[in-house]
Amino acid sequence: MKRSILIVGALFALAATSVAQDTIPEVASDSFWRNDILFNALTTVHEYDLSRIRKKAESFRSLPIELEIQFHETRRGNYPFFTRFTDDNYMCFSAWGGEQALWHREEYADVYQFFFVERKVPAMRTILEAKPYQRIRISAVVRDVFRSMPYIEVTKAELLDDSVTEATIAAAAKAERPRDGRHGDGARRVRARDAWESVEAHKGTDAL
C-alpha cells in the first residue's frame, strides 16, 4: 500500500514539473521586452533633422535620437527655469541643423542655441575641437522642453569631413543672387545650380 502511494506521488510530482516547464518558458521575459512597443520606442535610436525636432519637441522628449548638425559656437547658458544644465556641469553650444542651407540669409540667422554636453564625457572634447560650420554627427536626448524649445543633451559626437567654410557660404550666397536681370523659375534653377557648384568647388577651403 505504502509503495503504491509513493509511486503515485512521484508521478504527480513529475507531471506538475512538466506542466510548469511548458507554461513558463525561460525566455518569457526576454520575448516580452523584445515585442513591447513602448520599450522599443524608448531604446531604438532613429536619425532625424533638427528642424523636425524643433517643430515637435514634445514628441521627442526623453527619446534617443541621432542627427547631423553644423557647429556654430560655444556659449554661456542663460536659463529662465530650473534645469539640470548648469554651467558647472555642462557646456552649452549653438549649431544649425545639417539640413540647413547656410547661404540663405534666413537659414543662417536661424541658429539653434540649446545644445548641451556634459563636461566629463568624451563628446565635450569633440565639440571643443569643432570649427565654425563643422559638420558633426551626434547622439542625443531631448531632456527638457521649455516654450516649445527642446533642450538637447549630446551624449556622443563625431566630426565629419563633409563640411563647408565661411568662404563657401559667401560664394554660394553670391551665386543665389539674381544676375543679368534674370527672374522666374528658370533663374532660380540656374542660381540653385550655381550655388551647389560653388559649395562643391570651395568645400574644405578657406578662401575663394
Beta strands, then each sheet from edge to edge (+ up, - down):
strand 1: 46-47
strand 2: 64-75
strand 3: 90-97
strand 4: 112-118
strand 5: 135-146
strand 6: 149-159
sheet 1: 1+ 2+ 3- 4+ 6+ 5-
end
